Amino acid sequence: MSPYLSAAEAATRLGVSRQTLYSYVSRGLLRAHEADDPRERRYRRDEVERLAGQRARGRKPKEVAKAALDWGVPVLESAITLIQGGRLYYRGEEALRLAEASSVEVVAAWLWQCEEAVAFGPSAAPLPVAYQALRPAYDGQGPQRALLPLFSVACGDEATAVWQQDRARLAAGCGELLRVMLACLLGTAVSTTPLHRQCAEAWGLDEHGADLVRQALILCADHELNASGFTARCIASTGASLRAVVIGGLAALSGGRHGGTTARVEAFWDELGEGGDPLPSLRQRLERGEKLPGFGHPLYPDGDARAAQLLKHILPHQPRWQALVAAVEQLTGQRPSVDFALVALRRHLGLAEGAAFGLFACGRTIGWIAHALEQRADGQLIRPRAAYTGPLPV
């Protein structure tokens, strides 16, 4: 008897559809393995049987609660982002298609459900004196450390302190927040120039580089209820300002298991070096039980679609990096995540270290605002209950 089951056999054993089977994989409840046919996946019989047994017995409330917060069942309704079948959609439109042809401003307005011309008007407010005084203290410290304090003082609450009934004022406040975030990253004045063009001018990029930045900002715009998106919704549900929402999202993004993964990818890349066959070094790392940051994503069993979109424009120019990606897939079956792709973009364009995180933060600002707007429209305070595990009262 084969130790593996086909997708059809595994779905039958579990009593679910193939779509539900794939959702189990995306949630980390089951692992998919390569089959002889590269278009198919197979599943270990013992893992399928174990999952079938768990489904038959049911799970304790504590286990259900834990699973819901760890790549588990949906916990909030949202019309913003869908991840399904290894593809990413923004309000029903495929993100990869938007990244190919749309401007960052168009995608932001699409996610915010407002007019682009209203959100990104012809005027830009100057940065406050407090920001100008603070900026020199963070020169050279990198976006992962500098963006949070700089943005906190750079963005005033005037346009976003309350959730106005006037949708035009609110939309303009959303655009202002995004422009201010980019100004903090680039060290420039707030500008009405298209966002990716501002990056190209500040970083001295050609058309190829400018277009890569545009695509990266769009592909980072949102990713459903990740840690920073959920944080943004929690803050918005309390009635706090949009400025507070973005600050909270940025704080969550800075963690090493979220946007801060880009720094771990940078260190991993430096350890490997730029010469020779990467396979021996990768094998040694895996034998020591170390992970390979920037590879694999629970929501994309067949590879992160965002990373594939960016890397198809980068790897043909970088044979060494192409060999690295192939070696990791050969050893682990894992493909690059968007974190790896952002670092590859940063190195390919010769940007300063930390720019990968900075692009992630600027792009994701769009999503944090979208989640805040949706949560406030819902009107509910997010207040989950804890599954208490401490000592019982005497």
C-alpha positions, -999 to 999 in steps of 0.1 A, spaced: 0 0 0 14 34 -10 21 58 19 6 86 -2 -29 94 -14 -39 115 -44 -58 147 -39 -90 129 -49 -84 100 -25 -75 124 4 -106 145 -1 -128 113 -2 -112 100 30 -118 133 48 -153 136 33 -146 171 19 -143 187 -15 -109 192 -31 -113 230 -25 -117 223 12 -87 199 11 -66 228 -4 -78 251 24 -66 225 50 -31 228 34 -32 266 34 -41 265 71 -13 242 79 -35 212 89 -21 191 61 10 191 40 11 187 2 39 168 -14 52 167 -50 38 139 -72 51 124 -105 29 148 -124 41 183 -116 5 196 -118 -6 174 -90 1 170 -53 -1 140 -30 -7 136 7 8 113 33 -18 86 42 -9 87 79 -14 125 80 -47 123 63 -58 95 87 -47 116 117 -67 146 104 -97 124 97 -96 111 133 -95 146 147 -124 157 126 -144 126 138 -136 132 175 -140 170 173 -117 194 191 -118 210 225 -127 247 227 -92 256 236 -78 238 205 -104 255 183 -95 289 197 -58 283 191 -63 271 156 -84 302 148 -55 325 156 -28 304 139 -36 301 101 -70 288 112 -106 294 105 -118 329 95 -126 351 124 -140 383 107 -160 391 76 -142 412 50 -147 422 14 -112 435 9 -88 406 1 -93 369 -9 -66 343 -10 -79 312 -28 -63 285 -48 -28 301 -46 -41 334 -60 -45 368 -45 -75 391 -52 -83 427 -41 -121 431 -40 -125 404 -67 -97 417 -90 -66 396 -92 -37 414 -76 -12 402 -102 -33 417 -130 -36 450 -111 2 450 -105 9 445 -142 -10 476 -154 -24 498 -126 -9 527 -107 -5 525 -69 -30 553 -65 -57 535 -86 -53 504 -65 -54 523 -32 -86 541 -43 -100 507 -53 -93 492 -19 -106 523 -1 -137 525 -23 -133 562 -33 -123 583 -62 -86 584 -70 -88 621 -78 -103 628 -44 -79 607 -24 -49 620 -42 -56 657 -48 -34 684 -63 -21 698 -30 3 684 -4 6 696 32 41 704 45 56 682 72 55 697 107 84 714 125 86 685 150 93 661 122 120 683 107 137 684 141 135 646 147 146 635 112 184 640 117 183 617 148 172 588 126 195 593 96 212 561 87 192 539 111 171 522 85 133 521 79 126 493 103 137 515 132 130 549 118 96 548 101 76 544 133 88 574 152 91 595 121 56 588 109 42 593 144 52 629 144 50 636 107 13 630 103 -11 653 120 -46 642 131 -64 671 115 -77 652 85 -82 618 102 -89 625 139 -126 618 135 -144 596 110 -162 623 91 -195 619 74 -179 638 45 -164 610 24 -144 634 4 -125 647 34 -120 612 47 -107 600 13 -83 630 12 -71 621 47 -63 585 35 -43 598 6 -24 622 29 -14 594 52 0 573 24 20 603 10 34 611 44 45 575 49 64 576 17 80 609 25 92 595 58 108 566 39 124 587 12 134 616 34 117 640 10 88 665 12 53 653 8 46 653 -29 17 650 -54 40 631 -78 28 595 -84 42 574 -56 64 550 -75 78 580 -94 88 596 -61 107 565 -53 124 564 -87 135 601 -84 148 597 -48 166 565 -56 178 573 -91 160 544 -108 154 539 -145 120 528 -160 127 491 -151 133 500 -115 104 524 -112 80 497 -126 94 471 -102 87 495 -73 52 502 -85 44 465 -87 60 458 -53 38 485 -36 7 471 -52 15 435 -43 22 445 -7 -10 465 -4 -29 439 16 -29 403 26 -61 396 45 -60 392 83 -23 390 89 -10 403 122 -7 440 112 -40 440 94 -58 425 124 -41 450 146 -53 478 124 -89 466 126 -87 462 164 -75 498 167 -101 511 142 -129 493 161 -121 515 192 -128 547 173 -92 558 172 -79 579 144 -66 566 111 -32 579 121 -33 557 152 -44 527 130 -14 531 107 10 535 136 -4 503 151 -1 484 119 35 497 114 44 485 149 31 450 142 48 449 108 82 456 124 83 423 141 108 396 129 79 372 121 62 397 99 77 425 78 109 423 98 115 389 81 132 410 53 161 417 77 164 380 84 165 373 47 192 399 43 213 382 70 207 348 54 217 361 20 249 376 34 258 343 51 255 324 19 277 349 0 277 356 -37 300 330 -51 300 292 -56 273 266 -54 248 274 -27 238 238 -21 265 228 4 258 259 26 220 253 24 224 216 34 246 225 64 220 251 75 192 225 73 213 198 90 217 223 119 179 225 121 179 261 109 151 275 87 156 293 54 139 327 59 121 339 29 109 306 16 75 288 20 42 303 29 13 284 45 -13 302 23 6 294 -9 14 256 -11 26 260 -47 45 292 -41 38 328 -32 22 344 -62 34 379 -52 70 367 -51 67 349 -85 53 381 -101 83 402 -89 110 376 -94 101 369 -130 114 404 -137 145 400 -116 159 364 -117 166 364 -155 192 392 -148 206 374 -118 218 338 -126 233 333 -91 200 341 -74 182 319 -98 205 290 -87 198 298 -50 160 296 -56 164 264 -75 186 249 -48 162 257 -20 133 242 -39 154 211 -46 162 206 -9 129 216 7 103 219 -20 97 255 -8 95 285 -31 103 322 -24 79 343 -3 73 380 -9 99 388 18 126 371 -3 114 389 -34 115 423 -18 151 417 -7 159 405 -42 144 437 -56 163 458 -31 196 442 -41 188 441 -78 182 479 -79 211 487 -56 189 503 -29 201 509 6 196 481 31 162 484 48 145 495 16 127 461 14 110 467 47 103 503 37 85 493 5 65 466 24 54 493 50 44 518 24 25 493 4 8 478 34 -3 512 46 -30 510 19 -44 478 34 -43 491 70 -64 520 59 -88 498 39 -93 475 69 -98 505 92 -125 520 69 -143 486 67 -142 480 104 -155 514 112 -184 509 88 -192 477 106 -194 496 138 -184 467 161 -158 467 188 -134 437 183 -134 420 217 -125 383 215 -126 361 247 -95 343 260 -94 305 266 -82 307 303 -55 282 312 -44 296 346 -51 282 381 -88 281 390 -101 302 419 -101 284 453 
